[in-house]
Amino acid sequence: YIARINKSTNKLILRMNNHQKVTICLKNGKFQPCGTLKIENLNPKALLLCSAAECAGFTVMNLLSKSNIMPKNLEITAEGTLNTPTLQAESIFTDFKISYNVECKSLADQNSVSSAIKMAQEKHCGMITMLRKIAPVSHDIAIVSTETVKV
């Protein structure tokens, strides 16, 4: 549990710390943990999430390469909720969520990127398929374009 004091009521508030989350970014053609996160500091549950995010990313990039599309930025966050109040060896995931944040070069690329993500999420990524055997997997997609719109 994470404990803190509510300053207005002066009562102790306990919040479960049973949420694991890892975000990876595409940099120079490779997926790496975003920010200061380091792979060697991840616990086994977070490593599973990191592996799923990276597998999904490679699958998306493989599907996009067939259309000669390279996103400007791709960030994938994999998160999951554990069945115990805190991380323990016997903890198992009760749900997963994969979030895709993509920056495209053009508006025309957005449909192809969305389609590639959906295909990876629903069919082509083996890690996502394996996660589904553990617990439900949801996803969300955010795609933006940096193309200047001519009026």
Disulfide bonds with the S-S distance in Angstrom:
Cys25-Cys34 1.69
